[in-house]
Amino acid sequence: MSTESTAADQLDFGYLREQADSIRNRLNRFRSSLGRHFIDKQTLIDLMVVAAVAQEPLLLVGPPGTAKSDLVLKFKDALGIGQEDYFEYMLTRFTEPSEIIGPIDINELRDGRYVRREQGKLPTAKLAFLDEIFKSNSAILNILLTLVNEKKFYQDGVPQSVSLCVLFAAANEIPEHGELNALKDRFVLKAESLSVQADRFTDLIDAGLKAEVNRSLNQKPWAEGHASLDDLVKANRYLMHLFSEQTADELNDRQRFFPDNVFREFQRIVKTLVREDRIFISDRKLVKLYKLLRVRSWLLTGGTVTPDDLQLLMYLGESPEEMALLREKVPLLLGL
């Protein structure tokens, strides 16, 4: 990671607590400002910020031409992340590991060491975007499982930490292949990016033309400098400290920031979705979902988890049918 980000990761809790409100305000200005450059994508942008602060991967699902890659590119630009810290790739079943984590270093190989030149590839990126992630082959899947879950990849058989802070992925659809289940489970949140032309035809044309002009003239009005990658890293570090803190009377994070009535509602809805609709929610996903709920509550209200935060349960679907079901059922269960 950069010197700035590494320093942020090492800051103590006292300093981060003093900075937390200003960091949160910058991130909220960032997400609101970015939302003005899209039509009906504010909910997705909010999810992207929540996932980025939590340092959990987010999957964007939708047909071609629904702004999935545009959301990521503008997100990157608005954070001021340069090309040296960004990695983007469209995966196919023919993609080779060297295209993702770097080619084998021939000089090292002559000395009997199996080392990759990872510079400019996924291991050195701080923000990455993997398009059509489920079209990758088994060799890439194995690499991604370790990289996404443990933030590591292997050099000459030795695990090495990667710089990755934010990972977004996209897919036109989510396949049903069983071999992909482990990778799908790594993405706690899967959000649909849908066409807006039916409801916002005129707005889409006007905004689309403006986007074409900006692209042609190499203008980036969305890069307004409201927040930076360093703010995301500091926010993550602050919340990790907060999660581990216990008060003098030994109250943990759940007892302090997740009211009993809301937690019971959370538990009720999860059990309902598992029992009635056969939605698979692994133990790992449930724990990570708690973290995401807390990040959302801090970002949007600065306080405790509310029933509104439980809307994240809408994004647990692992098939088009489940995504459509949750989009309708979760708000009904929440009484929204």
Secondary structure, 3 states (H helix, E strand, C coil): CCHHHHHHHCCCHHHHHHHHHHHHHHHHHHHHHHHCCCCCCHHHHHHHHHHHHHCCCEEEECCCCCCHHHHHHHHHHHHCCCHHHEEEEECCCCCCHHHHHCCECHHHHHCCCCCECCCCCHHHCCEEEEECHHHCCHHHHHHHHHHHHHCEEEECCEEEECCCCEEEEEECCCCCCHHHHHHHHHCCEEEECCCCCCCCHHHHHHHHHHHHHHHHCCCCCCCCCCCCHHHHHHHHHHHHHHHHCCCCCCCCHHHHHCCHHHHHHHHHHHHHHHHHHCCCCCHHHHHHHHHHHHHHHHHHHCCCCCHHHHHHHHHCCCCHHHHHHHHHHHHHHHCC
